[in-house]
Amino acid sequence: MPFPSDLKALLACPKCKGSLLYPDSGQEIHCVACKLIFRLENDVPIMLIEEAEPLNEPE
């Protein structure tokens, strides 16, 4: 299920308060500035910094 556009407009990175990217996979949210990945569980974003995974950008 695609992430709702109206919710995308409300969310910001909890660490830097910056904008987020929503990959086509629909299972995670990326903050490029902080290099963090926030996962979705049952279509609910888990926006806890301590729960985030590191974002490994392609070189």
PDB file of N, CA, C and O in Angstrom:
ATOM      1  N   MET A   1       0.846  -1.181   0.000  1.00  0.00           N
ATOM      2  CA  MET A   1       0.000   0.000   0.000  1.00  0.00           C
ATOM      3  C   MET A   1       0.890   1.242   0.000  1.00  0.00           C
ATOM      4  O   MET A   1       1.783   1.360   0.839  1.00  0.00           O
ATOM      5  N   PRO A   2       0.658   2.166  -0.927  1.00  0.00           N
ATOM      6  CA  PRO A   2       1.472   3.378  -0.969  1.00  0.00           C
ATOM      7  C   PRO A   2       1.238   4.241   0.270  1.00  0.00           C
ATOM      8  O   PRO A   2       0.146   4.276   0.838  1.00  0.00           O
ATOM      9  N   PHE A   3       2.296   4.928   0.661  1.00  0.00           N
ATOM     10  CA  PHE A   3       2.210   5.801   1.825  1.00  0.00           C
ATOM     11  C   PHE A   3       1.328   6.999   1.492  1.00  0.00           C
ATOM     12  O   PHE A   3       1.548   7.626   0.456  1.00  0.00           O
ATOM     13  N   PRO A   4       0.342   7.350   2.314  1.00  0.00           N
ATOM     14  CA  PRO A   4      -0.592   8.449   1.999  1.00  0.00           C
ATOM     15  C   PRO A   4       0.117   9.796   1.857  1.00  0.00           C
ATOM     16  O   PRO A   4       0.931  10.168   2.702  1.00  0.00           O
ATOM     17  N   SER A   5      -0.196  10.520   0.790  1.00  0.00           N
ATOM     18  CA  SER A   5       0.429  11.814   0.511  1.00  0.00           C
ATOM     19  C   SER A   5       0.180  12.828   1.614  1.00  0.00           C
ATOM     20  O   SER A   5       1.064  13.621   1.935  1.00  0.00           O
ATOM     21  N   ASP A   6      -1.009  12.814   2.195  1.00  0.00           N
ATOM     22  CA  ASP A   6      -1.304  13.787   3.244  1.00  0.00           C
ATOM     23  C   ASP A   6      -0.450  13.543   4.487  1.00  0.00           C
ATOM     24  O   ASP A   6      -0.112  14.491   5.195  1.00  0.00           O
ATOM     25  N   LEU A   7      -0.101  12.297   4.759  1.00  0.00           N
ATOM     26  CA  LEU A   7       0.767  11.984   5.892  1.00  0.00           C
ATOM     27  C   LEU A   7       2.209  12.355   5.581  1.00  0.00           C
ATOM     28  O   LEU A   7       2.941  12.790   6.470  1.00  0.00           O
ATOM     29  N   LYS A   8       2.625  12.188   4.337  1.00  0.00           N
ATOM     30  CA  LYS A   8       3.980  12.573   3.932  1.00  0.00           C
ATOM     31  C   LYS A   8       4.231  14.056   4.206  1.00  0.00           C
ATOM     32  O   LYS A   8       5.325  14.439   4.620  1.00  0.00           O
ATOM     33  N   ALA A   9       3.230  14.873   3.978  1.00  0.00           N
ATOM     34  CA  ALA A   9       3.362  16.319   4.174  1.00  0.00           C
ATOM     35  C   ALA A   9       3.535  16.685   5.643  1.00  0.00           C
ATOM     36  O   ALA A   9       4.072  17.750   5.950  1.00  0.00           O
ATOM     37  N   LEU A  10       3.094  15.833   6.547  1.00  0.00           N
ATOM     38  CA  LEU A  10       3.166  16.121   7.980  1.00  0.00           C
ATOM     39  C   LEU A  10       4.443  15.623   8.650  1.00  0.00           C
ATOM     40  O   LEU A  10       4.871  16.183   9.660  1.00  0.00           O
ATOM     41  N   LEU A  11       5.051  14.582   8.101  1.00  0.00           N
ATOM     42  CA  LEU A  11       6.201  13.956   8.753  1.00  0.00           C
ATOM     43  C   LEU A  11       7.507  14.696   8.470  1.00  0.00           C
ATOM     44  O   LEU A  11       7.721  15.229   7.382  1.00  0.00           O
ATOM     45  N   ALA A  12       8.368  14.710   9.478  1.00  0.00           N
ATOM     46  CA  ALA A  12       9.723  15.241   9.355  1.00  0.00           C
ATOM     47  C   ALA A  12      10.641  14.316  10.135  1.00  0.00           C
ATOM     48  O   ALA A  12      10.186  13.556  10.990  1.00  0.00           O
ATOM     49  N   CYS A  13      11.915  14.379   9.844  1.00  0.00           N
ATOM     50  CA  CYS A  13      12.884  13.567  10.577  1.00  0.00           C
ATOM     51  C   CYS A  13      12.873  13.986  12.049  1.00  0.00           C
ATOM     52  O   CYS A  13      12.968  15.177  12.346  1.00  0.00           O
ATOM     53  N   PRO A  14      12.760  13.038  12.964  1.00  0.00           N
ATOM     54  CA  PRO A  14      12.734  13.399  14.383  1.00  0.00           C
ATOM     55  C   PRO A  14      14.083  13.904  14.902  1.00  0.00           C
ATOM     56  O   PRO A  14      14.147  14.524  15.963  1.00  0.00           O
ATOM     57  N   LYS A  15      15.155  13.640  14.159  1.00  0.00           N
ATOM     58  CA  LYS A  15      16.482  14.073  14.600  1.00  0.00           C
ATOM     59  C   LYS A  15      16.817  15.480  14.103  1.00  0.00           C
ATOM     60  O   LYS A  15      17.169  16.353  14.896  1.00  0.00           O
ATOM     61  N   CYS A  16      16.706  15.698  12.788  1.00  0.00           N
ATOM     62  CA  CYS A  16      17.097  16.991  12.212  1.00  0.00           C
ATOM     63  C   CYS A  16      15.915  17.870  11.815  1.00  0.00           C
ATOM     64  O   CYS A  16      16.100  19.029  11.446  1.00  0.00           O
ATOM     65  N   LYS A  17      14.717  17.332  11.888  1.00  0.00           N
ATOM     66  CA  LYS A  17      13.474  18.030  11.504  1.00  0.00           C
ATOM     67  C   LYS A  17      13.419  18.323  10.012  1.00  0.00           C
ATOM     68  O   LYS A  17      12.634  19.159   9.565  1.00  0.00           O
ATOM     69  N   GLY A  18      14.260  17.627   9.238  1.00  0.00           N
ATOM     70  CA  GLY A  18      14.318  17.821   7.796  1.00  0.00           C
ATOM     71  C   GLY A  18      13.313  16.969   7.042  1.00  0.00           C
ATOM     72  O   GLY A  18      12.553  16.200   7.632  1.00  0.00           O
ATOM     73  N   SER A  19      13.327  17.121   5.735  1.00  0.00           N
ATOM     74  CA  SER A  19      12.400  16.383   4.881  1.00  0.00           C
ATOM     75  C   SER A  19      12.851  14.933   4.729  1.00  0.00           C
ATOM     76  O   SER A  19      14.008  14.593   4.974  1.00  0.00           O
ATOM     77  N   LEU A  20      11.918  14.101   4.321  1.00  0.00           N
ATOM     78  CA  LEU A  20      12.141  12.659   4.217  1.00  0.00           C
ATOM     79  C   LEU A  20      11.903  12.179   2.799  1.00  0.00           C
ATOM     80  O   LEU A  20      11.191  12.825   2.029  1.00  0.00           O
ATOM     81  N   LEU A  21      12.493  11.056   2.455  1.00  0.00           N
ATOM     82  CA  LEU A  21      12.268  10.406   1.168  1.00  0.00           C
ATOM     83  C   LEU A  21      11.484   9.122   1.396  1.00  0.00           C
ATOM     84  O   LEU A  21      11.658   8.444   2.408  1.00  0.00           O
ATOM     85  N   TYR A  22      10.627   8.803   0.452  1.00  0.00           N
ATOM     86  CA  TYR A  22       9.762   7.625   0.545  1.00  0.00           C
ATOM     87  C   TYR A  22      10.039   6.722  -0.654  1.00  0.00           C
ATOM     88  O   TYR A  22       9.429   6.895  -1.710  1.00  0.00           O
ATOM     89  N   PRO A  23      10.957   5.755  -0.503  1.00  0.00           N
ATOM     90  CA  PRO A  23      11.293   4.858  -1.615  1.00  0.00           C
ATOM     91  C   PRO A  23      10.067   4.088  -2.110  1.00  0.00           C
ATOM     92  O   PRO A  23       9.080   3.922  -1.393  1.00  0.00           O
ATOM     93  N   ASP A  24      10.161   3.626  -3.351  1.00  0.00           N
ATOM     94  CA  ASP A  24       9.059   2.899  -3.978  1.00  0.00           C
ATOM     95  C   ASP A  24       8.689   1.614  -3.256  1.00  0.00           C
ATOM     96  O   ASP A  24       7.580   1.106  -3.421  1.00  0.00           O
ATOM     97  N   SER A  25       9.610   1.081  -2.454  1.00  0.00           N
ATOM     98  CA  SER A  25       9.312  -0.166  -1.742  1.00  0.00           C
ATOM     99  C   SER A  25       8.130   0.006  -0.799  1.00  0.00           C
ATOM    100  O   SER A  25       7.381  -0.942  -0.559  1.00  0.00           O
ATOM    101  N   GLY A  26       7.961   1.206  -0.265  1.00  0.00           N
ATOM    102  CA  GLY A  26       6.843   1.477   0.620  1.00  0.00           C
ATOM    103  C   GLY A  26       6.984   0.879   2.005  1.00  0.00           C
ATOM    104  O   GLY A  26       6.026   0.896   2.778  1.00  0.00           O
ATOM    105  N   GLN A  27       8.159   0.349   2.341  1.00  0.00           N
ATOM    106  CA  GLN A  27       8.358  -0.290   3.634  1.00  0.00           C
ATOM    107  C   GLN A  27       9.285   0.488   4.556  1.00  0.00           C
ATOM    108  O   GLN A  27       9.573   0.047   5.668  1.00  0.00           O
ATOM    109  N   GLU A  28       9.758   1.654   4.094  1.00  0.00           N
ATOM    110  CA  GLU A  28      10.671   2.436   4.910  1.00  0.00           C
ATOM    111  C   GLU A  28      10.650   3.890   4.481  1.00  0.00           C
ATOM    112  O   GLU A  28      10.162   4.238   3.406  1.00  0.00           O
ATOM    113  N   ILE A  29      11.197   4.734   5.357  1.00  0.00           N
ATOM    114  CA  ILE A  29      11.298   6.168   5.132  1.00  0.00           C
ATOM    115  C   ILE A  29      12.758   6.532   5.358  1.00  0.00           C
ATOM    116  O   ILE A  29      13.370   6.067   6.319  1.00  0.00           O
ATOM    117  N   HIS A  30      13.327   7.366   4.478  1.00  0.00           N
ATOM    118  CA  HIS A  30      14.744   7.716   4.567  1.00  0.00           C
ATOM    119  C   HIS A  30      14.928   9.186   4.913  1.00  0.00           C
ATOM    120  O   HIS A  30      14.209  10.048   4.409  1.00  0.00           O
ATOM    121  N   CYS A  31      15.902   9.463   5.779  1.00  0.00           N
ATOM    122  CA  CYS A  31      16.401  10.822   5.984  1.00  0.00           C
ATOM    123  C   CYS A  31      17.825  10.816   5.459  1.00  0.00           C
ATOM    124  O   CYS A  31      18.713  10.217   6.065  1.00  0.00           O
ATOM    125  N   VAL A  32      18.040  11.478   4.339  1.00  0.00           N
ATOM    126  CA  VAL A  32      19.364  11.494   3.710  1.00  0.00           C
ATOM    127  C   VAL A  32      20.321  12.340   4.548  1.00  0.00           C
ATOM    128  O   VAL A  32      21.501  12.005   4.655  1.00  0.00           O
ATOM    129  N   ALA A  33      19.837  13.424   5.139  1.00  0.00           N
ATOM    130  CA  ALA A  33      20.691  14.309   5.935  1.00  0.00           C
ATOM    131  C   ALA A  33      21.287  13.580   7.137  1.00  0.00           C
ATOM    132  O   ALA A  33      22.472  13.742   7.430  1.00  0.00           O
ATOM    133  N   CYS A  34      20.493  12.790   7.826  1.00  0.00           N
ATOM    134  CA  CYS A  34      20.955  12.053   9.013  1.00  0.00           C
ATOM    135  C   CYS A  34      21.444  10.647   8.677  1.00  0.00           C
ATOM    136  O   CYS A  34      22.007   9.950   9.522  1.00  0.00           O
ATOM    137  N   LYS A  35      21.219  10.242   7.422  1.00  0.00           N
ATOM    138  CA  LYS A  35      21.578   8.890   6.968  1.00  0.00           C
ATOM    139  C   LYS A  35      20.902   7.817   7.827  1.00  0.00           C
ATOM    140  O   LYS A  35      21.547   6.893   8.323  1.00  0.00           O
ATOM    141  N   LEU A  36      19.577   7.971   7.986  1.00  0.00           N
ATOM    142  CA  LEU A  36      18.792   7.032   8.783  1.00  0.00           C
ATOM    143  C   LEU A  36      17.632   6.470   7.971  1.00  0.00           C
ATOM    144  O   LEU A  36      17.098   7.127   7.077  1.00  0.00           O
ATOM    145  N   ILE A  37      17.255   5.236   8.305  1.00  0.00           N
ATOM    146  CA  ILE A  37      16.082   4.596   7.720  1.00  0.00           C
ATOM    147  C   ILE A  37      15.099   4.315   8.850  1.00  0.00           C
ATOM    148  O   ILE A  37      15.443   3.688   9.852  1.00  0.00           O
ATOM    149  N   PHE A  38      13.874   4.791   8.668  1.00  0.00           N
ATOM    150  CA  PHE A  38      12.800   4.510   9.612  1.00  0.00           C
ATOM    151  C   PHE A  38      11.871   3.499   8.953  1.00  0.00           C
ATOM    152  O   PHE A  38      11.473   3.681   7.802  1.00  0.00           O
ATOM    153  N   ARG A  39      11.524   2.446   9.665  1.00  0.00           N
ATOM    154  CA  ARG A  39      10.701   1.390   9.077  1.00  0.00           C
ATOM    155  C   ARG A  39       9.212   1.673   9.308  1.00  0.00           C
ATOM    156  O   ARG A  39       8.822   2.500  10.131  1.00  0.00           O
ATOM    157  N   LEU A  40       8.421   0.952   8.548  1.00  0.00           N
ATOM    158  CA  LEU A  40       6.974   0.977   8.728  1.00  0.00           C
ATOM    159  C   LEU A  40       6.543  -0.385   9.238  1.00  0.00           C
ATOM    160  O   LEU A  40       6.983  -1.414   8.725  1.00  0.00           O
ATOM    161  N   GLU A  41       5.696  -0.392  10.233  1.00  0.00           N
ATOM    162  CA  GLU A  41       5.118  -1.630  10.754  1.00  0.00           C
ATOM    163  C   GLU A  41       3.607  -1.520  10.625  1.00  0.00           C
ATOM    164  O   GLU A  41       2.985  -0.646  11.228  1.00  0.00           O
ATOM    165  N   ASN A  42       3.026  -2.409   9.840  1.00  0.00           N
ATOM    166  CA  ASN A  42       1.579  -2.371   9.584  1.00  0.00           C
ATOM    167  C   ASN A  42       1.147  -0.996   9.096  1.00  0.00           C
ATOM    168  O   ASN A  42       0.123  -0.465   9.524  1.00  0.00           O
ATOM    169  N   ASP A  43       1.947  -0.425   8.189  1.00  0.00           N
ATOM    170  CA  ASP A  43       1.713   0.889   7.582  1.00  0.00           C
ATOM    171  C   ASP A  43       1.804   2.042   8.571  1.00  0.00           C
ATOM    172  O   ASP A  43       1.326   3.137   8.274  1.00  0.00           O
ATOM    173  N   VAL A  44       2.405   1.829   9.739  1.00  0.00           N
ATOM    174  CA  VAL A  44       2.609   2.886  10.742  1.00  0.00           C
ATOM    175  C   VAL A  44       4.100   3.198  10.789  1.00  0.00           C
ATOM    176  O   VAL A  44       4.905   2.302  11.041  1.00  0.00           O
ATOM    177  N   PRO A  45       4.487   4.465  10.550  1.00  0.00           N
ATOM    178  CA  PRO A  45       5.905   4.805  10.596  1.00  0.00           C
ATOM    179  C   PRO A  45       6.443   4.775  12.031  1.00  0.00           C
ATOM    180  O   PRO A  45       5.840   5.342  12.942  1.00  0.00           O
ATOM    181  N   ILE A  46       7.573   4.113  12.214  1.00  0.00           N
ATOM    182  CA  ILE A  46       8.247   4.061  13.512  1.00  0.00           C
ATOM    183  C   ILE A  46       9.330   5.139  13.474  1.00  0.00           C
ATOM    184  O   ILE A  46      10.432   4.903  12.977  1.00  0.00           O
ATOM    185  N   MET A  47       9.012   6.313  13.997  1.00  0.00           N
ATOM    186  CA  MET A  47       9.877   7.481  13.875  1.00  0.00           C
ATOM    187  C   MET A  47      10.713   7.715  15.142  1.00  0.00           C
ATOM    188  O   MET A  47      10.904   8.857  15.560  1.00  0.00           O
ATOM    189  N   LEU A  48      11.198   6.654  15.733  1.00  0.00           N
ATOM    190  CA  LEU A  48      12.052   6.746  16.910  1.00  0.00           C
ATOM    191  C   LEU A  48      13.511   6.664  16.468  1.00  0.00           C
ATOM    192  O   LEU A  48      13.895   5.740  15.751  1.00  0.00           O
ATOM    193  N   ILE A  49      14.318   7.628  16.894  1.00  0.00           N
ATOM    194  CA  ILE A  49      15.720   7.665  16.479  1.00  0.00           C
ATOM    195  C   ILE A  49      16.438   6.385  16.893  1.00  0.00           C
ATOM    196  O   ILE A  49      17.233   5.842  16.127  1.00  0.00           O
ATOM    197  N   GLU A  50      16.162   5.908  18.092  1.00  0.00           N
ATOM    198  CA  GLU A  50      16.844   4.707  18.573  1.00  0.00           C
ATOM    199  C   GLU A  50      16.411   3.440  17.838  1.00  0.00           C
ATOM    200  O   GLU A  50      17.090   2.417  17.935  1.00  0.00           O
ATOM    201  N   GLU A  51      15.307   3.484  17.112  1.00  0.00           N
ATOM    202  CA  GLU A  51      14.827   2.336  16.329  1.00  0.00           C
ATOM    203  C   GLU A  51      15.293   2.399  14.869  1.00  0.00           C
ATOM    204  O   GLU A  51      15.127   1.433  14.124  1.00  0.00           O
ATOM    205  N   ALA A  52      15.874   3.528  14.462  1.00  0.00           N
ATOM    206  CA  ALA A  52      16.280   3.719  13.069  1.00  0.00           C
ATOM    207  C   ALA A  52      17.523   2.889  12.744  1.00  0.00           C
ATOM    208  O   ALA A  52      18.330   2.571  13.618  1.00  0.00           O
ATOM    209  N   GLU A  53      17.647   2.554  11.471  1.00  0.00           N
ATOM    210  CA  GLU A  53      18.805   1.820  10.947  1.00  0.00           C
ATOM    211  C   GLU A  53      19.655   2.799  10.139  1.00  0.00           C
ATOM    212  O   GLU A  53      19.132   3.787   9.623  1.00  0.00           O
ATOM    213  N   PRO A  54      20.956   2.540  10.020  1.00  0.00           N
ATOM    214  CA  PRO A  54      21.802   3.404   9.195  1.00  0.00           C
ATOM    215  C   PRO A  54      21.477   3.250   7.713  1.00  0.00           C
ATOM    216  O   PRO A  54      21.202   2.150   7.232  1.00  0.00           O
ATOM    217  N   LEU A  55      21.515   4.363   7.006  1.00  0.00           N
ATOM    218  CA  LEU A  55      21.267   4.371   5.573  1.00  0.00           C
ATOM    219  C   LEU A  55      22.617   4.243   4.860  1.00  0.00           C
ATOM    220  O   LEU A  55      23.496   5.092   5.007  1.00  0.00           O
ATOM    221  N   ASN A  56      22.760   3.178   4.096  1.00  0.00           N
ATOM    222  CA  ASN A  56      23.969   2.950   3.308  1.00  0.00           C
ATOM    223  C   ASN A  56      23.713   3.426   1.902  1.00  0.00           C
ATOM    224  O   ASN A  56      23.056   2.742   1.117  1.00  0.00           O
ATOM    225  N   GLU A  57      24.233   4.607   1.574  1.00  0.00           N
ATOM    226  CA  GLU A  57      24.003   5.181   0.259  1.00  0.00           C
ATOM    227  C   GLU A  57      24.902   4.503  -0.767  1.00  0.00           C
ATOM    228  O   GLU A  57      26.032   4.129  -0.452  1.00  0.00           O
ATOM    229  N   PRO A  58      24.402   4.341  -2.006  1.00  0.00           N
ATOM    230  CA  PRO A  58      25.243   3.771  -3.064  1.00  0.00           C
ATOM    231  C   PRO A  58      26.393   4.708  -3.404  1.00  0.00           C
ATOM    232  O   PRO A  58      26.250   5.930  -3.361  1.00  0.00           O
ATOM    233  N   GLU A  59      27.522   4.126  -3.736  1.00  0.00           N
ATOM    234  CA  GLU A  59      28.706   4.941  -4.036  1.00  0.00           C
ATOM    235  C   GLU A  59      28.879   5.181  -5.494  1.00  0.00           C
ATOM    236  O   GLU A  59      29.830   5.849  -5.900  1.00  0.00           O
TER     237      GLU A  59
END
